[in-house]
Amino acid sequence: MFSIQAFSKTLSEDDLFYLRAQFMLLEPSKNGRISLENLKAALTRNATDAMKDSRMLEMLSSIDSLQFRKMDFQEFCAAAISVPQFEGFERWEQQAHDSYQIFERDGNRVVMIEDLARELGVPPTVPAHVVLRDWVRHSDGKLSFFGFINLLRGMPPRTKP
């Protein structure tokens, strides 16, 4: 999701150092991308007994859409971020504001409440405009800062109006 990509652009050099080291363990190609094969090879090489028992490699193999897709470092950072972990850091609030500014500048288009509700799994029987009223700015229909933070957290909206 674009919100987590915006957040990944606010990572500190220390965060990026750690993530870059992890990315390099996946042995990216010379163009700086990792493939599903890179990921499977790294998981096979470093699999714990719990990972082997979980059949994770079988599940990865079954995801056809990943077969031809390659991930660059920026996408890796977005996928590797744990927002709840960052919320415990002192710089969280500033980082959240900075990432919202990036989101606003780079891609916050008008959000249809019905589309947002569908994406978040709000049942059709629940009035979306009531549940998501705080997530979207009334002035222009764009995602609000509050809605952005909830998307980062992966929080579903309250479904009881």
KESESE-552544 format. One record per residue (C-alpha): residue in three letters; y, z, x. Coordinates in steps of 0.5 Angstrom, whole numbers, plus 500, padded with zeros to 3 digits. Each point is the difference from the previous one (the first is absolute). Example, Ala and Ser with C-alpha at 12.3 -4.5 7.8 and 13.67 -1.06 7.14 Angstrom:
<recs>
+------+-----+-----+-----+
| resn |   v |   w |   u |
+------+-----+-----+-----+
|  Ala | 491 | 516 | 525 |
|  Ser | 507 | 498 | 502 |
+------+-----+-----+-----+
</recs>
This chain:
<recs>
+------+-----+-----+-----+
| resn |   v |   w |   u |
+------+-----+-----+-----+
|  Met | 500 | 500 | 500 |
|  Phe | 507 | 498 | 502 |
|  Ser | 502 | 508 | 500 |
|  Ile | 495 | 502 | 505 |
|  Gln | 502 | 494 | 505 |
|  Ala | 508 | 502 | 499 |
|  Phe | 498 | 507 | 502 |
|  Ser | 496 | 498 | 506 |
|  Lys | 506 | 497 | 503 |
|  Thr | 503 | 507 | 500 |
|  Leu | 495 | 502 | 505 |
|  Ser | 502 | 504 | 506 |
|  Glu | 498 | 497 | 507 |
|  Asp | 495 | 506 | 501 |
|  Asp | 497 | 498 | 493 |
|  Leu | 499 | 493 | 503 |
|  Phe | 497 | 502 | 506 |
|  Tyr | 495 | 503 | 497 |
|  Leu | 499 | 495 | 495 |
|  Arg | 500 | 494 | 505 |
|  Ala | 495 | 504 | 504 |
|  Gln | 495 | 500 | 494 |
|  Phe | 502 | 492 | 499 |
|  Met | 498 | 499 | 507 |
|  Leu | 493 | 503 | 499 |
|  Leu | 499 | 495 | 494 |
|  Glu | 500 | 494 | 506 |
|  Pro | 505 | 496 | 497 |
|  Ser | 500 | 492 | 502 |
|  Lys | 505 | 498 | 504 |
|  Asn | 505 | 498 | 495 |
|  Gly | 500 | 508 | 498 |
|  Arg | 496 | 499 | 494 |
|  Ile | 494 | 504 | 498 |
|  Ser | 494 | 497 | 495 |
|  Leu | 495 | 503 | 496 |
|  Glu | 495 | 498 | 506 |
|  Asn | 504 | 504 | 505 |
|  Leu | 500 | 506 | 495 |
|  Lys | 493 | 500 | 498 |
|  Ala | 498 | 500 | 508 |
|  Ala | 505 | 506 | 501 |
|  Leu | 497 | 504 | 494 |
|  Thr | 493 | 498 | 503 |
|  Arg | 501 | 502 | 507 |
|  Asn | 504 | 507 | 498 |
|  Ala | 496 | 501 | 493 |
|  Thr | 498 | 507 | 499 |
|  Asp | 494 | 502 | 496 |
|  Ala | 504 | 501 | 494 |
|  Met | 503 | 493 | 501 |
|  Lys | 493 | 497 | 500 |
|  Asp | 497 | 504 | 494 |
|  Ser | 506 | 498 | 496 |
|  Arg | 499 | 493 | 501 |
|  Met | 507 | 498 | 501 |
|  Leu | 498 | 494 | 504 |
|  Glu | 496 | 497 | 495 |
|  Met | 506 | 501 | 495 |
|  Leu | 505 | 497 | 505 |
|  Ser | 495 | 494 | 500 |
|  Ser | 500 | 499 | 493 |
|  Ile | 508 | 499 | 500 |
|  Asp | 500 | 493 | 500 |
|  Ser | 508 | 500 | 500 |
|  Leu | 500 | 503 | 506 |
|  Gln | 496 | 495 | 504 |
|  Phe | 505 | 495 | 502 |
|  Arg | 506 | 505 | 500 |
|  Lys | 503 | 503 | 506 |
|  Met | 504 | 506 | 501 |
|  Asp | 506 | 501 | 505 |
|  Phe | 503 | 506 | 502 |
|  Gln | 505 | 501 | 495 |
|  Glu | 495 | 499 | 495 |
|  Phe | 495 | 505 | 503 |
|  Cys | 506 | 505 | 501 |
|  Ala | 501 | 500 | 492 |
|  Ala | 492 | 500 | 499 |
|  Ala | 500 | 506 | 505 |
|  Ile | 505 | 505 | 497 |
|  Ser | 499 | 506 | 496 |
|  Val | 506 | 502 | 496 |
|  Pro | 498 | 507 | 499 |
|  Gln | 499 | 501 | 507 |
|  Phe | 507 | 497 | 501 |
|  Glu | 503 | 505 | 495 |
|  Gly | 499 | 506 | 504 |
|  Phe | 504 | 497 | 506 |
|  Glu | 507 | 503 | 500 |
|  Arg | 503 | 492 | 500 |
|  Trp | 496 | 499 | 494 |
|  Glu | 506 | 500 | 495 |
|  Gln | 505 | 495 | 505 |
|  Gln | 494 | 496 | 501 |
|  Ala | 499 | 499 | 493 |
|  His | 507 | 498 | 499 |
|  Asp | 500 | 495 | 505 |
|  Ser | 493 | 497 | 498 |
|  Tyr | 504 | 499 | 493 |
|  Gln | 506 | 497 | 503 |
|  Ile | 495 | 495 | 503 |
|  Phe | 496 | 499 | 494 |
|  Glu | 507 | 499 | 496 |
|  Arg | 502 | 495 | 505 |
|  Asp | 494 | 496 | 501 |
|  Gly | 496 | 499 | 493 |
|  Asn | 502 | 505 | 495 |
|  Arg | 500 | 495 | 494 |
|  Val | 501 | 501 | 493 |
|  Val | 494 | 504 | 498 |
|  Met | 498 | 499 | 493 |
|  Ile | 497 | 507 | 497 |
|  Glu | 494 | 497 | 497 |
|  Asp | 498 | 497 | 506 |
|  Leu | 501 | 506 | 504 |
|  Ala | 496 | 504 | 495 |
|  Arg | 494 | 495 | 500 |
|  Glu | 500 | 500 | 508 |
|  Leu | 500 | 508 | 499 |
|  Gly | 495 | 500 | 495 |
|  Val | 504 | 503 | 494 |
|  Pro | 495 | 499 | 494 |
|  Pro | 503 | 495 | 495 |
|  Thr | 501 | 505 | 495 |
|  Val | 505 | 504 | 504 |
|  Pro | 507 | 498 | 499 |
|  Ala | 502 | 497 | 507 |
|  His | 507 | 501 | 499 |
|  Val | 499 | 507 | 499 |
|  Val | 496 | 502 | 505 |
|  Leu | 503 | 496 | 506 |
|  Arg | 508 | 501 | 498 |
|  Asp | 501 | 504 | 506 |
|  Trp | 497 | 495 | 504 |
|  Val | 504 | 494 | 499 |
|  Arg | 508 | 500 | 500 |
|  His | 503 | 499 | 494 |
|  Ser | 506 | 496 | 503 |
|  Asp | 496 | 494 | 502 |
|  Gly | 493 | 501 | 499 |
|  Lys | 498 | 501 | 507 |
|  Leu | 495 | 505 | 503 |
|  Ser | 504 | 507 | 501 |
|  Phe | 499 | 505 | 506 |
|  Phe | 496 | 504 | 496 |
|  Gly | 495 | 495 | 498 |
|  Phe | 500 | 497 | 507 |
|  Ile | 498 | 507 | 503 |
|  Asn | 495 | 501 | 494 |
|  Leu | 497 | 493 | 502 |
|  Leu | 500 | 502 | 507 |
|  Arg | 496 | 506 | 498 |
|  Gly | 495 | 496 | 496 |
|  Met | 502 | 505 | 494 |
|  Pro | 499 | 497 | 493 |
|  Pro | 505 | 501 | 495 |
|  Arg | 499 | 506 | 495 |
|  Thr | 497 | 496 | 494 |
|  Lys | 502 | 505 | 495 |
|  Pro | 507 | 499 | 497 |
+------+-----+-----+-----+
</recs>
